[in-house]
Amino acid sequence: MPKVKLHRCPFTWLHVNADACWVVEKALREQGIDYEIVKQPIKKSNRPDVEKLSGQKHLPVIEFEDGSAYRAESKDMAARIRAGELFTGTA
């Protein structure tokens, strides 16, 4: 299975379901998907790399090995990961 990069907020210690980044990270862990955390700034205005990658400034964003990105609402991202569909179809 390919490794992905999880672009997320810097609050990696916050493990509650109200944290969108944790919801997606938790799903990656549960499914045994190898990932690297790329911490991004809290302020959206300080996220030019995220905007260049995904076309918007919201987190979380999953970056694939080919440089493409996947971004949706965190609950939808987690559902896709848990369904085993992260690497299928278009991201």
One Martini backbone bead per residue (centre of mass of N, CA, C, O) as a GRO file, in nm:
protein
   91
    1MET     BB    1   0.097   0.036   0.023
    2PRO     BB    2   0.087   0.351   0.001
    3LYS     BB    3   0.211   0.650   0.090
    4VAL     BB    4   0.108   0.929   0.286
    5LYS     BB    5   0.008   1.268   0.334
    6LEU     BB    6  -0.083   1.455   0.627
    7HIS     BB    7  -0.246   1.747   0.627
    8ARG     BB    8  -0.229   1.932   0.934
    9CYS     BB    9  -0.264   2.035   1.222
   10PRO     BB   10  -0.053   2.097   1.510
   11PHE     BB   11  -0.265   1.929   1.705
   12THR     BB   12  -0.159   1.613   1.770
   13TRP     BB   13  -0.276   1.585   2.079
   14LEU     BB   14  -0.568   1.608   1.967
   15HIS     BB   15  -0.812   1.341   2.066
   16VAL     BB   16  -1.092   1.437   1.905
   17ASN     BB   17  -1.390   1.435   1.713
   18ALA     BB   18  -1.378   1.759   1.668
   19ASP     BB   19  -1.116   1.694   1.511
   20ALA     BB   20  -1.068   1.666   1.184
   21CYS     BB   21  -0.778   1.556   1.174
   22TRP     BB   22  -0.821   1.316   1.368
   23VAL     BB   23  -1.036   1.162   1.213
   24VAL     BB   24  -0.843   1.090   0.978
   25GLU     BB   25  -0.605   0.971   1.131
   26LYS     BB   26  -0.761   0.743   1.267
   27ALA     BB   27  -0.842   0.598   1.004
   28LEU     BB   28  -0.557   0.538   0.909
   29ARG     BB   29  -0.478   0.366   1.151
   30GLU     BB   30  -0.706   0.152   1.140
   31GLN     BB   31  -0.607   0.070   0.829
   32GLY     BB   32  -0.284   0.075   0.806
   33ILE     BB   33  -0.186   0.349   0.694
   34ASP     BB   34   0.079   0.497   0.565
   35TYR     BB   35   0.201   0.801   0.728
   36GLU     BB   36   0.262   1.153   0.705
   37ILE     BB   37   0.315   1.437   0.887
   38VAL     BB   38   0.196   1.773   0.797
   39LYS     BB   39   0.234   2.061   0.937
   40GLN     BB   40   0.009   2.330   0.975
   41PRO     BB   41  -0.115   2.618   1.002
   42ILE     BB   42  -0.378   2.768   1.152
   43LYS     BB   43  -0.372   2.985   0.950
   44LYS     BB   44  -0.497   3.011   0.638
   45SER     BB   45  -0.302   3.243   0.532
   46ASN     BB   46  -0.046   3.021   0.599
   47ARG     BB   47  -0.137   2.807   0.331
   48PRO     BB   48   0.004   2.785   0.036
   49ASP     BB   49   0.065   2.478   0.004
   50VAL     BB   50  -0.228   2.381   0.024
   51GLU     BB   51  -0.340   2.547  -0.211
   52LYS     BB   52  -0.154   2.429  -0.429
   53LEU     BB   53  -0.239   2.128  -0.386
   54SER     BB   54  -0.588   2.171  -0.351
   55GLY     BB   55  -0.723   2.477  -0.394
   56GLN     BB   56  -0.712   2.517  -0.077
   57LYS     BB   57  -0.712   2.584   0.304
   58HIS     BB   58  -0.815   2.323   0.413
   59LEU     BB   59  -0.845   2.088   0.676
   60PRO     BB   60  -0.763   1.809   0.566
   61VAL     BB   61  -0.493   1.660   0.364
   62ILE     BB   62  -0.426   1.429   0.105
   63GLU     BB   63  -0.116   1.303  -0.014
   64PHE     BB   64   0.013   1.159  -0.283
   65GLU     BB   65   0.283   1.027  -0.447
   66ASP     BB   66   0.190   1.191  -0.725
   67GLY     BB   67   0.071   1.482  -0.590
   68SER     BB   68  -0.200   1.437  -0.522
   69ALA     BB   69  -0.533   1.525  -0.386
   70TYR     BB   70  -0.743   1.500  -0.083
   71ARG     BB   71  -1.067   1.670  -0.024
   72ALA     BB   72  -1.293   1.679   0.255
   73GLU     BB   73  -1.487   1.601   0.471
   74SER     BB   74  -1.387   1.425   0.738
   75LYS     BB   75  -1.616   1.211   0.740
   76ASP     BB   76  -1.574   1.136   0.437
   77MET     BB   77  -1.281   1.056   0.453
   78ALA     BB   78  -1.313   0.834   0.668
   79ALA     BB   79  -1.512   0.658   0.510
   80ARG     BB   80  -1.327   0.600   0.269
   81ILE     BB   81  -1.104   0.467   0.429
   82ARG     BB   82  -1.283   0.242   0.572
   83ALA     BB   83  -1.377   0.130   0.276
   84GLY     BB   84  -1.106   0.111   0.096
   85GLU     BB   85  -1.106   0.399  -0.112
   86LEU     BB   86  -0.852   0.588  -0.123
   87PHE     BB   87  -0.708   0.436  -0.398
   88THR     BB   88  -0.973   0.493  -0.554
   89GLY     BB   89  -1.010   0.660  -0.805
   90THR     BB   90  -1.069   0.979  -0.754
   91ALA     BB   91  -0.931   1.238  -0.538
   0.00000   0.00000   0.00000
